[in-house]
Amino acid sequence: MEKKVSHQSTFKLNEVCSIAGVKPYVLRFWESEFHEISPRIDEDDIRYYDHQDIEAITLIKKLLFEEKLTIEKTKLELKLRIVGSTDDQVQDEKNEPKEENRLNQEDIDKLILAKDKLSSIVALTDSLKQSHNWN
């Protein structure tokens, strides 16, 4: 069960695990797999996560546990869903003009819908292969 995130600015590992409903070893593994989770680590090796980390963790958990995506598919999905916000933030921090070819939310939604339709086609194809013993 996920808990509501408080208004504090940073969270320690056990707090994040409690909020997200995952074990510490799972969270540490996700840190190694997903660059969207990037806690600040102090000189005593204590991890401090911010709200953006928690949002990424929550999305990763949803994609892996609820939508049953693989690690690789989750990485791709994160790029689709987070590309607009993180790229905009990086561009704003650099005070450089944004590229015209950035994906907007409508484009991202269309890509997600297309991905879902393609996944359905693949599932149907796999089902047909199995039922007809095709190799």
BELZIRA-V18524 format. One record per residue. N is the residue number from 0. RES is the residue in one small letter. SS is DSSP state (helix for helix, strand for strand, loop for the rest). OMEGA is omega as a letter, one per 30 degrees, with the letter a starting at -180 (999 if undefined). D_CENTER is the distance of its C-alpha to the mean C-alpha in Angstrom with 2 decimals. Layout:
N/RES/SS/OMEGA/D_CENTER
N/RES/SS/OMEGA/D_CENTER
//
This chain:
0/m/loop/l/18.32
1/e/loop/l/16.03
2/k/loop/l/18.15
3/k/loop/a/18.41
4/v/loop/l/17.36
5/s/loop/a/20.58
6/h/loop/l/21.63
7/q/loop/a/21.92
8/s/loop/l/20.28
9/t/loop/a/19.09
10/f/strand/l/18.50
11/k/strand/a/19.54
12/l/helix/a/17.84
13/n/helix/l/19.75
14/e/helix/a/19.07
15/v/helix/l/15.28
16/c/helix/l/15.82
17/s/helix/l/18.14
18/i/helix/a/15.96
19/a/helix/a/12.93
20/g/loop/l/15.39
21/v/loop/l/14.52
22/k/loop/l/17.06
23/p/helix/a/17.31
24/y/helix/l/17.41
25/v/helix/a/14.10
26/l/helix/l/12.48
27/r/helix/l/14.56
28/f/helix/l/13.60
29/w/helix/l/9.82
30/e/helix/a/11.12
31/s/helix/a/13.06
32/e/helix/a/10.52
33/f/loop/a/7.54
34/h/loop/l/9.34
35/e/loop/l/6.97
36/i/loop/a/8.66
37/s/loop/a/12.26
38/p/loop/l/14.80
39/r/strand/a/18.35
40/i/strand/a/20.69
41/d/loop/a/24.31
42/e/loop/l/27.52
43/d/loop/a/27.59
44/d/loop/l/24.17
45/i/loop/a/22.76
46/r/strand/l/19.09
47/y/strand/a/18.39
48/y/strand/l/15.01
49/d/loop/a/14.86
50/h/helix/l/13.50
51/q/helix/l/10.74
52/d/helix/a/9.63
53/i/helix/l/10.07
54/e/helix/l/8.13
55/a/helix/l/4.88
56/i/helix/l/6.47
57/t/helix/l/7.48
58/l/helix/l/4.69
59/i/helix/l/3.96
60/k/helix/l/7.70
61/k/helix/a/8.30
62/l/helix/a/7.13
63/l/helix/a/9.02
64/f/helix/a/11.81
65/e/helix/a/12.60
66/e/loop/l/11.87
67/k/loop/l/12.87
68/l/loop/l/10.93
69/t/loop/l/11.69
70/i/helix/a/9.83
71/e/helix/l/10.86
72/k/helix/l/9.98
73/t/helix/l/6.36
74/k/helix/l/6.59
75/l/helix/a/8.61
76/e/helix/l/6.85
77/l/helix/l/4.16
78/k/helix/l/7.66
79/l/helix/a/9.27
80/r/helix/a/7.69
81/i/helix/a/7.56
82/v/helix/a/10.61
83/g/helix/a/13.14
84/s/helix/a/12.53
85/t/helix/l/12.02
86/d/helix/l/14.75
87/d/helix/l/16.97
88/q/helix/l/16.79
89/v/helix/l/17.70
90/q/helix/l/20.47
91/d/helix/a/21.76
92/e/helix/a/22.03
93/k/helix/a/24.00
94/n/loop/l/26.11
95/e/loop/l/26.05
96/p/loop/l/26.16
97/k/loop/l/23.03
98/e/loop/a/23.18
99/e/loop/a/24.37
100/n/loop/l/22.17
101/r/loop/l/18.81
102/l/loop/l/16.96
103/n/loop/a/17.59
104/q/helix/l/15.88
105/e/helix/l/18.53
106/d/helix/l/17.85
107/i/helix/l/14.11
108/d/helix/l/15.26
109/k/helix/l/17.89
110/l/helix/l/15.73
111/i/helix/l/13.54
112/l/helix/l/16.97
113/a/helix/l/18.41
114/k/helix/l/15.75
115/d/helix/l/16.53
116/k/helix/l/20.21
117/l/helix/l/20.07
118/s/helix/l/18.42
119/s/helix/l/21.32
120/i/helix/l/23.80
121/v/helix/l/22.65
122/a/helix/l/22.90
123/l/helix/l/26.32
124/t/helix/l/27.44
125/d/helix/l/26.51
126/s/helix/l/28.42
127/l/helix/l/31.39
128/k/helix/a/31.44
129/q/helix/a/31.56
130/s/helix/a/34.16
131/h/loop/a/36.39
132/n/loop/l/35.90
133/w/loop/l/34.88
134/n/loop/999/33.66
//
